[in-house]
Amino acid sequence: MAGSGRRGRRNGFAVIAFAGYHAGSDFGLRTAWKFKEGLKMASKKLTERQIRGIEEAARNWGKLLAREAFPGGPDLSVTLADMEEVAMRAARALVGSAVETAAGEQAAAFGEVADCPQCGRSHPLERRPRPVAIRGGTANLEEPVAHCSTCRRDFFPST
């Protein structure tokens, strides 16, 4: 679909035309293939009822947090900005911890060994720390990774 500037399909793969500078040539129109377009990611969506339950639990944690941060209630010198700062720091910690826990449980599902995608040999999985930026701040994930000495490459297990 070069020259059209629109997306199209060819042999079941998406084609995108875009303009830009290309090494060895000048500015011009280029075509790129998006091989993963149309593939579905496995997911388990939460129901609206489950989400409401989580929100209610978070409201209750907020009440506990306020009582922990300000035993006997905040005195008159505590500003709304001070209260908000405490709540935001707690929210970032909550989001980071929730993502770390869920991602850790997901990584554990890969088990202790993985097959090399190139040669097919089994290799033990290690967990390497990896800081990741998330909407609530940062999360420190334990990423499963294996090394194939035959193919001389690291690889990450996939579903």
C-alpha positions as CSV (number, residue, x, y, z in Angstrom):
1,M,0.0,0.0,0.0
2,A,3.0,2.3,-0.5
3,G,1.9,5.7,-1.5
4,S,-1.6,5.5,-0.1
5,G,-0.7,6.5,3.4
6,R,-3.5,4.2,4.6
7,R,-3.5,0.9,6.4
8,G,-4.2,-2.2,4.3
9,R,-4.1,-6.0,4.4
10,R,-1.9,-8.3,2.5
11,N,-1.6,-12.1,3.2
12,G,-3.3,-11.7,6.6
13,F,-0.7,-9.2,7.9
14,A,-1.3,-5.5,8.4
15,V,0.6,-3.1,6.2
16,I,1.4,0.5,7.2
17,A,2.8,3.2,5.0
18,F,4.7,6.0,6.7
19,A,7.0,8.8,5.7
20,G,10.5,9.3,7.1
21,Y,14.2,9.5,6.5
22,H,15.8,6.2,5.6
23,A,19.5,5.4,5.8
24,G,21.1,5.3,2.4
25,S,18.3,7.2,0.8
26,D,16.5,10.5,1.2
27,F,13.1,11.3,2.7
28,G,10.4,9.1,1.3
29,L,7.4,6.8,1.8
30,R,8.1,3.5,3.4
31,T,6.1,0.4,4.2
32,A,6.2,-1.6,7.5
33,W,4.6,-4.9,8.4
34,K,2.7,-5.3,11.7
35,F,2.8,-9.1,12.2
36,K,1.0,-9.1,15.5
37,E,-2.0,-7.0,14.5
38,G,-5.2,-9.0,15.0
39,L,-3.7,-11.4,17.5
40,K,-5.7,-11.6,20.8
41,M,-3.9,-11.4,24.1
42,A,-5.2,-13.8,26.8
43,S,-6.9,-11.9,29.5
44,K,-9.2,-12.4,32.4
45,K,-11.4,-9.3,32.8
46,L,-12.8,-8.5,36.2
47,T,-16.5,-8.2,36.5
48,E,-18.2,-5.0,37.5
49,R,-19.1,-6.6,40.8
50,Q,-15.4,-7.5,41.5
51,I,-14.3,-4.0,40.6
52,R,-16.9,-2.5,43.0
53,G,-15.7,-4.8,45.7
54,I,-12.0,-3.7,45.2
55,E,-13.1,-0.1,45.3
56,E,-14.9,-0.6,48.5
57,A,-11.9,-2.3,50.0
58,A,-9.7,0.6,48.9
59,R,-12.1,3.1,50.6
60,N,-11.8,1.1,53.8
61,W,-8.0,1.1,53.5
62,G,-8.2,4.8,53.0
63,K,-10.0,5.2,56.4
64,L,-7.4,3.0,58.1
65,L,-4.6,5.0,56.5
66,A,-6.1,8.3,57.7
67,R,-6.4,6.9,61.3
68,E,-2.8,5.6,61.1
69,A,-1.4,8.8,59.7
70,F,-3.3,11.1,62.1
71,P,-4.1,9.2,65.3
72,G,-6.9,11.1,67.1
73,G,-7.5,13.0,63.9
74,P,-5.4,15.7,62.2
75,D,-4.9,18.9,64.2
76,L,-5.7,22.3,62.8
77,S,-2.2,22.9,61.5
78,V,-2.5,20.0,59.0
79,T,-3.5,21.3,55.6
80,L,-5.6,19.6,52.9
81,A,-2.3,19.4,50.8
82,D,-0.6,17.6,53.7
83,M,-3.5,15.1,53.9
84,E,-3.4,14.6,50.1
85,E,0.4,14.1,50.1
86,V,0.0,11.3,52.6
87,A,-2.8,9.7,50.6
88,M,-0.9,10.0,47.3
89,R,2.3,8.4,48.7
90,A,0.1,5.5,50.1
91,A,-1.7,5.2,46.8
92,R,1.6,4.9,44.8
93,A,2.8,2.3,47.3
94,L,-0.5,0.4,47.0
95,V,-0.4,0.4,43.1
96,G,3.2,-0.6,43.0
97,S,2.7,-3.5,45.5
98,A,-0.4,-4.7,43.7
99,V,1.3,-4.8,40.3
100,E,4.4,-6.4,41.7
101,T,2.4,-9.1,43.4
102,A,0.2,-9.8,40.4
103,A,3.2,-9.9,38.0
104,G,5.1,-12.1,40.4
105,E,2.3,-14.6,40.5
106,Q,2.0,-14.5,36.7
107,A,5.8,-15.1,36.3
108,A,5.6,-18.0,38.7
109,A,3.1,-19.7,36.2
110,F,6.1,-20.2,33.8
111,G,7.6,-22.7,36.3
112,E,11.3,-23.3,36.8
113,V,12.4,-24.2,33.3
114,A,11.8,-22.9,29.7
115,D,12.6,-24.2,26.3
116,C,14.9,-22.2,24.0
117,P,12.8,-20.9,21.1
118,Q,15.7,-21.5,18.7
119,C,17.0,-25.0,19.6
120,G,14.3,-26.3,21.9
121,R,16.5,-27.3,24.8
122,S,15.3,-26.8,28.3
123,H,17.1,-24.3,30.6
124,P,16.5,-23.2,34.2
125,L,14.7,-19.8,34.6
126,E,16.2,-17.1,36.8
127,R,14.4,-14.1,38.1
128,R,16.0,-10.8,37.4
129,P,14.8,-7.5,38.9
130,R,13.5,-5.0,36.5
131,P,12.1,-1.6,37.5
132,V,9.1,-0.7,35.3
133,A,7.3,2.7,35.1
134,I,3.6,2.3,35.7
135,R,0.8,4.9,36.0
136,G,1.0,4.8,39.8
137,G,4.8,5.3,39.9
138,T,7.2,2.4,39.6
139,A,7.1,-1.3,40.2
140,N,10.0,-3.6,40.7
141,L,9.2,-6.8,38.7
142,E,11.1,-10.1,39.0
143,E,11.3,-11.0,35.3
144,P,11.8,-14.7,34.3
145,V,14.8,-15.1,32.0
146,A,16.8,-18.1,30.8
147,H,20.2,-18.4,29.0
148,C,20.9,-20.9,26.2
149,S,24.7,-21.6,26.1
150,T,24.3,-23.5,22.8
151,C,22.6,-20.6,21.0
152,R,24.4,-18.0,23.1
153,R,21.3,-16.0,23.8
154,D,19.0,-15.0,26.6
155,F,15.3,-15.5,26.2
156,F,12.1,-14.9,28.0
157,P,9.4,-17.5,28.2
158,S,6.1,-16.8,26.4
159,T,2.7,-18.4,26.4
